[in-house]
Amino acid sequence: MRDKRFVAEHRGGLLKKEQHKQLISWAICCAEHVLPLFGKDMNERLRNVLYQLYI
């Protein structure tokens, strides 16, 4: 499902700082939805990065 906040108004424009934060939050939310699919086979580096996002 598309998040309407990230539909481009025009191509080639830069994101503002707040838009970057929203995009990061959205990406974290997406990652949380697929984590159960990895189970114990998840790469340790990926696990560490995701852990740092929660701190």
C-alpha distances in whole Angstrom, upper triangle without the diagonal:
4,7,9,12,12,12,15,18,20,21,23,23,23,21,23,24,21,18,19,19,16,14,17,15,12,13,15,13,11,14,15,13,15,18,19,19,22,24,27,27,25,27,29,28,24,25,27,25,22,25,27,23,24,28
4,6,9,8,8,12,14,17,17,19,19,20,18,20,21,19,15,17,17,14,12,15,14,11,12,15,13,12,15,17,15,17,20,22,21,23,26,29,29,26,28,30,28,25,26,28,25,23,26,26,23,24,27
4,5,6,7,11,13,16,17,19,18,18,15,17,18,15,12,14,14,11,10,13,12,9,11,14,12,11,15,16,15,17,20,22,23,24,27,30,29,27,28,30,28,24,25,27,24,22,24,25,21,22,25
4,5,5,9,11,14,15,18,17,17,15,16,18,15,12,15,15,12,12,15,14,12,14,17,15,15,19,20,19,21,24,26,26,28,31,34,33,30,31,33,31,28,29,30,27,25,28,27,24,25,28
4,6,8,10,13,15,16,14,14,12,13,14,11,9,11,12,9,9,13,12,10,13,16,15,15,18,20,19,22,24,26,27,28,31,33,33,30,31,32,30,27,28,28,25,23,26,25,22,23,25
4,6,9,11,12,13,12,12,10,12,14,12,8,10,12,9,8,11,12,10,12,15,14,14,17,19,19,20,23,26,26,27,30,32,31,28,29,30,28,25,26,27,24,22,25,24,21,23,25
4,6,9,10,13,12,13,12,14,16,15,11,13,15,13,11,15,16,13,15,18,18,17,20,22,21,23,25,28,28,29,32,35,34,31,31,33,31,28,29,30,27,26,29,28,25,26,29
4,5,6,9,8,10,10,13,16,15,11,13,16,14,12,16,18,15,17,20,20,19,22,24,24,25,28,31,30,31,34,37,36,33,33,34,32,29,31,32,28,27,30,29,26,28,30
4,7,10,9,11,11,13,17,16,13,15,18,16,15,19,20,18,20,23,23,23,25,28,27,29,31,34,34,35,38,40,39,36,36,38,35,32,34,35,31,30,33,32,29,31,33
4,7,7,10,11,14,17,18,15,16,19,18,17,20,22,20,21,25,25,24,27,29,29,30,33,36,35,36,39,41,40,37,37,38,35,33,35,35,32,31,34,33,30,32,34
4,6,9,11,14,17,18,15,16,19,18,16,20,22,20,20,24,25,24,26,29,29,29,31,35,34,34,38,40,38,35,34,36,33,31,33,34,30,30,33,32,29,32,34
4,7,10,13,16,17,15,15,19,18,16,19,22,21,20,24,25,24,26,29,29,30,32,35,34,34,38,39,38,34,34,35,32,30,33,32,29,29,32,31,28,31,33
4,7,9,13,14,12,13,16,16,15,18,20,19,20,23,24,24,26,28,29,30,32,35,35,35,38,40,38,35,34,35,32,30,32,32,28,28,31,29,27,29,31
4,7,9,12,9,10,13,14,13,15,18,18,18,21,22,22,24,27,28,28,30,33,33,33,36,38,36,33,32,33,29,27,30,29,25,26,28,26,24,26,28
4,7,8,6,6,10,10,10,12,14,14,15,18,19,20,21,24,25,26,27,31,31,31,34,35,34,31,30,31,28,25,27,27,23,23,26,24,21,23,24
4,5,5,6,9,10,11,12,14,15,17,19,20,21,23,25,26,28,29,32,33,33,35,37,36,32,32,32,29,27,28,27,24,24,26,23,20,23,24
4,5,5,6,9,10,11,13,14,15,17,19,20,21,23,25,26,27,31,32,31,33,35,34,31,30,29,26,24,26,25,21,21,23,20,17,20,20
4,5,5,6,9,10,11,12,14,15,17,19,20,21,23,25,26,29,30,31,33,34,34,30,30,30,27,25,26,25,21,21,22,20,17,19,19
4,5,5,6,9,10,10,12,14,15,16,18,20,21,23,24,28,28,29,31,33,32,29,29,29,26,24,25,25,21,20,22,21,17,19,21
4,5,5,6,9,10,10,12,14,15,16,18,20,22,22,26,27,27,29,30,30,26,26,26,23,21,22,21,18,17,20,18,15,17,18
4,5,5,6,9,10,11,12,14,15,17,19,21,21,24,26,26,28,29,29,25,25,25,22,20,21,20,16,16,17,15,12,14,15
4,5,5,6,9,10,11,12,14,15,17,19,20,23,24,25,27,29,29,25,26,26,24,21,22,21,18,17,19,17,14,15,17
4,5,5,6,9,10,11,12,14,16,17,18,22,22,23,25,27,27,23,23,24,21,18,20,20,17,15,18,17,14,16,18
4,5,5,6,9,10,10,12,14,16,16,20,21,21,23,24,24,20,20,21,18,15,17,16,13,12,14,13,10,12,14
4,5,5,6,9,10,11,13,15,15,19,20,20,22,24,24,21,21,21,19,16,17,17,14,12,14,13,10,11,14
4,5,5,6,9,10,11,13,15,17,18,19,21,24,24,21,21,22,20,17,18,19,16,13,16,16,12,14,17
4,5,5,6,9,10,11,12,16,16,17,19,21,21,17,18,19,17,14,15,16,13,11,14,14,11,13,16
4,5,5,6,9,10,10,14,15,15,17,19,19,16,16,17,15,12,12,13,11,8,11,11,8,9,13
4,5,5,7,9,10,13,14,15,17,20,20,17,18,19,18,15,15,16,14,11,13,14,11,11,15
4,5,5,7,9,12,12,14,16,19,18,16,17,19,18,14,15,17,15,12,15,16,13,14,18
4,5,5,6,10,10,11,13,15,15,12,14,15,14,10,11,13,11,9,12,14,11,12,16
4,6,5,8,10,11,12,15,15,13,15,16,16,12,11,14,12,9,11,14,11,11,15
4,6,7,9,11,12,15,16,14,16,18,18,15,14,17,16,13,15,17,15,15,19
4,6,5,7,10,13,13,11,14,16,16,13,13,16,15,12,15,18,16,16,20
4,5,5,7,10,10,8,11,13,14,10,9,13,13,10,12,15,14,14,18
4,5,5,9,10,10,13,15,16,13,12,16,16,13,15,18,17,17,20
4,6,9,9,9,13,15,17,14,13,17,17,15,17,20,19,19,23
4,6,6,5,9,11,13,11,10,14,15,13,15,18,18,18,22
4,5,6,10,12,14,12,11,15,16,14,15,19,19,19,21
4,6,9,10,13,12,10,13,16,14,15,18,19,19,21
4,6,9,12,11,10,14,15,15,16,19,20,20,23
4,6,9,7,7,10,12,11,13,15,16,17,19
4,6,5,6,9,10,11,12,15,16,17,19
4,5,5,6,9,10,10,12,14,16,17
4,5,5,6,9,10,11,13,15,16
4,5,5,6,9,10,11,13,15
4,6,5,6,9,10,11,13
4,5,5,6,9,10,11
4,5,5,7,9,10
4,5,5,7,9
4,5,5,7
4,5,5
4,6
4
